[in-house]
């Protein structure tokens, strides 16, 4: 078993098509993670780069602690299950499963033990003497799984393995793959375009679009707290209804109004507590799941256009201002509504989702970091944090820190705050706490607090950073170990070169292990491929637009 780590992985094909961009993810040892997204989003390409079947344009891939960019697929100790079973038709099931072991000259007794053990896990002991043409589709897929299990790999990679099976068999095989993971507790990376597979199989799900990660989280957190409109509408069937409009303040209440103002609904204060009042009216999208649409004796009056009775649920279609497509309500199977009925529609306001019309990101999720003006921070604390400035010539505008670093109790930066709201995230909850100056800070914790409770919250000095006016971080712990360096990076067909003057030079291969942009300067950290020599440099940020995975640099030597 092994963890898998991808750092800023990018894939660009010769024609200039960017399939995957800046993909960074850590997959824990024994975790079942699913890549999901529409066709062409880069999920299979990412899987193939992990397997070594696709070259990486830039970035790093580690399996366990091993850097594998330069390793052949056969040397990565991974097993891949494809959409096609790819069984040898002239071999029996036993011989198909034993083939890779024989290629590695395993002993006969070892082969027998491993094949029988894998067959028992998959329930195919009675099929070992058959050939693939004598098997059903589901049985062939089990054999393909068995062929990988006998190798005892560090990780299993699945590329849409169930797409060739009928609906009933897919459900059965989903359960069997889940059971297989529970039995062997090896790292599973699974690619699918089917949201049902993703929601029912993964410990975590990676939602992708156009080669970019949109959100990584547990299935329920993705469903209940989508990061943007794409994630909200991609997961869930029927998909979330999205209405365009604006959020305005009326008296002491916040209200969403559709584009032409005919439809409106109140918004709970906690959903928007982090947004300053000066931003209203705010152009936004309102999202509501079909199950949270209410049809009753109050709300907006409209006509039922279509009714679909699906046994366990009834889908009702109608129109609302702010949405050109139908709005869908999911009702219990006993609903007696008919086409052309006049109904009144409202929403469960506790389950609404709000997204910015500007970039379609969530307005209701907690911001990942907190930003304070420098005048809000004690001068001695500012000086301590300022010692970590990468470029002292840059004047910081804000003090920033991750919301995840806030702890109950006093810290180097402390403040009193009143709990105003809570959002559940499974084992943890996001709390929204209002400071005395009116600013709202979020923090996540497994602890339980009551609404209205006042707490002392703190952040340690080492977790604080200075930032530019635009929010770019300007401080880093590594500053004391840096060599100021004014050389420029040159990009050539063989890689990236760091030129250091005209004295005697030689070229040596280095692996890029860290690249951090900090305002006008960037930290570049390199590790020698042969001897593990570590080098850290501070270079101008504009010279680091594109950095290849392998950095070839010219190192100055003493004459």
C-alpha angles and dihedrals in degrees: 000000000000144000120246123219126190118189120194092324115185132180121196119173123218093261088060095257109150105214098171128018129198095330111184122174140143116213111198123230108274094009123141106219127177128206110208135173143111123300112289096023093120101252097124091042090055091050091050091051089055089050093047094242091117126047115240116236092201139342135056135275123199127186105196104326092324121111104223107177091108097038124105116240091253091058097052096075094228130130123216128203114198135201087252113062091220094198121166102253095207094052129080121243089258093053092046090054094043097046099092092046091052090049087057091048095245116176118263093243092051091049092050093049095048096044093049091047092051092045090052092051091052097038095238101120090120092054100056095102096047127094122234093258089062092057134084121238093262092049091051090052090052089052090050088052091047091052089060097041094059090062092060093218127192090242141006120225118198121194107195092307096173101048093099094055129090120253097263093048092047090059091049094047092047089059092046094051090049089050090048090055091050090051100048100025093209124147111275124195111187129187122202141146090208111100092199091059090047095049095046100041113036130085082202132008128216110207112203136189129175092351094306132109109244098182140342118203146111116299095254095045090051090051097044100034109030114182096219145358093273094057091043093055098036096058118057133046119257087030124241117281111240121200124187121222143097139284115231136176114242111183104313095334132090115224133187114219124192120238096274094032097242094116125047139163134185119253121216109247093232092061092067103025092121094058118092116237091236089072094065134140085051124191107231150152120241118212127197129173116234090243089059095055111105124208112193145105098313138051136049115348116232142148126259108242101181140004124202117191109203101172102248093040141019120222116210120196125203141141130260129180112264095040127075094193124065119283109228127213121193111214134176116277092254094068113129098195117138136197113282093023113141111233140172117236131202137156135239095251093200090065102046124127123211127198133185113255088214100062103357093240122142119275094188100056118087116265110250095231140032123228124202130183114247090241088062092061129075112257094233091055091048089054093051092051090043091064087073094057109132094205112025090194090070113088111220121221103189144030110227135186137170115263087226090065095062112109134181111258135039122318137167084283111038134175140168116239138177119226108240104166149000138211121194119233101176110262091011136042133215111229124196113213125187119218124216091260091056097256115135120220125190124215132176123220141151088230122101123235133176123242107258094028116136118223139180108234127190144185126202118240093242090061094054123093138183118236139193124249089268091052098257113150113244103180133073137173092230094066094100090059098048130112111218104234129186099181120116131236117241122201117215135162090265094053141273121329130198109207118210108181136283102297122109109305138180131190122242131175119245133180117229105233101166137020118174124174111213109177113290092349132059134201115229117189120192133188122201113242095215107037101013093243111174121219128179125190139177110220136169110278094226089065092061101065092123123013120181121228092251115048117206108195136179109234119202114237128200111254 
